[in-house]
Each structure stands twice: as structure tokens, then as C-alpha cells.
Amino acid sequence: MENEKHIVYILKCKDNTLYTGYTNHLENRLKMHTEGKGAKYTRGRGPFQVMFIEKFPTKEEAMQNEYKIKKLSRQEKLQLIEDKVKE
């Protein structure tokens, strides 16, 4: 698991918006989002549903992927989630 500790995730917020983030400890990060101590965007938008998780061997790869996902449209993100579910 050590080589896959860099995670990019997509959360679905209660207002049906999507939030993309990076972490090296998903459980702690989700707890922070839930407590309102995570990203400013997610404050007051809980509860959250994890829609997408992708693991990477390096922080650089994860951050690059997070950046690419954040540039996608909502529809493209939903397609990405759907494709991941089919794997």
C-alpha cells in the first residue's frame, strides 16, 4: 500500500456538486471535510459521497491527475466516474 498512498478523489456534495481533491490519507481527509475543516468549497455541503478514487505511486502523478480532472466539465467528470465503475 505504501506505493499507492497518493489519492485523487471526487466527492458528491449534498447540493449535487462535485469536488475533486488530493490526499495521502483519504479517511482523515473525509473526516476533515465532514467536520468543515477540509476545503473551503466543501464547508456546509456535507454529507458527502465518495464517487471516484484513483491511487498513484507518486505525489507528482496524483497532483497532475487532480489538475486534469479539475479542468473537466461536470459531464466529463460524471463520465470519468461512470467509466471507473465499469472497470
C-alpha positions as CSV (number, residue, x, y, z in Angstrom):
1,M,0.0,0.0,0.0
2,E,3.0,2.3,0.6
3,N,3.5,2.7,-3.2
4,E,-0.2,3.8,-3.6
5,K,-0.7,6.4,-0.9
6,H,-1.3,9.3,-3.2
7,I,-5.0,9.5,-3.9
8,V,-7.2,11.7,-6.1
9,Y,-10.9,11.6,-5.2
10,I,-14.2,13.1,-6.3
11,L,-16.9,13.8,-3.8
12,K,-20.5,14.3,-4.5
13,C,-21.9,17.0,-2.1
14,K,-25.4,17.2,-0.8
15,D,-26.1,20.0,-3.2
16,N,-25.2,17.6,-6.0
17,T,-22.0,19.4,-6.9
18,L,-18.7,17.6,-7.4
19,Y,-15.5,18.3,-5.6
20,T,-12.1,16.9,-6.7
21,G,-9.2,16.7,-4.3
22,Y,-5.9,15.1,-3.5
23,T,-4.8,13.4,-0.2
24,N,-2.3,10.9,1.1
25,H,-4.8,9.7,3.7
26,L,-8.4,9.5,2.5
27,E,-10.1,8.5,5.7
28,N,-8.6,11.6,7.6
29,R,-9.3,13.9,4.7
30,L,-13.0,12.8,4.5
31,K,-13.3,13.3,8.3
32,M,-11.9,16.9,7.9
33,H,-14.4,17.6,5.1
34,T,-17.2,16.3,7.3
35,E,-16.1,18.5,10.2
36,G,-16.0,21.5,8.0
37,K,-12.2,21.7,8.3
38,G,-11.4,20.5,4.7
39,A,-11.5,22.6,1.6
40,K,-13.4,25.9,1.8
41,Y,-15.6,24.7,-1.0
42,T,-16.9,21.7,0.9
43,R,-17.9,23.6,4.1
44,G,-21.6,23.3,4.6
45,R,-22.0,21.0,1.7
46,G,-21.9,17.6,3.5
47,P,-22.8,14.8,3.8
48,F,-20.5,13.6,1.1
49,Q,-20.5,10.5,-1.1
50,V,-17.1,9.3,-2.5
51,M,-17.7,8.8,-6.2
52,F,-14.2,8.2,-7.5
53,I,-10.8,7.2,-6.1
54,E,-7.6,6.7,-8.1
55,K,-4.3,5.8,-6.5
56,F,-0.9,6.9,-7.7
57,P,2.7,5.9,-6.8
58,T,3.9,9.5,-6.6
59,K,2.5,12.8,-5.4
60,E,3.5,14.4,-8.7
61,E,1.4,12.0,-10.7
62,A,-1.6,12.4,-8.3
63,M,-1.4,16.2,-8.4
64,Q,-1.1,16.2,-12.2
65,N,-4.2,14.0,-12.5
66,E,-6.1,16.1,-10.0
67,Y,-5.3,19.2,-12.1
68,K,-6.6,17.4,-15.2
69,I,-9.8,16.3,-13.6
70,K,-10.5,19.8,-12.2
71,K,-10.3,21.2,-15.7
72,L,-13.0,18.8,-16.9
73,S,-16.7,19.8,-17.3
74,R,-19.2,18.3,-14.9
75,Q,-20.4,16.0,-17.7
76,E,-16.8,14.8,-18.3
77,K,-16.3,14.2,-14.6
78,L,-19.6,12.1,-14.5
79,Q,-18.3,10.1,-17.5
80,L,-15.0,9.6,-15.8
81,I,-16.8,8.2,-12.7
82,E,-19.0,6.0,-14.8
83,D,-16.0,4.6,-16.7
84,K,-14.3,3.9,-13.4
85,V,-17.3,2.0,-12.1
86,K,-17.3,-0.2,-15.2
87,E,-13.6,-1.3,-14.7
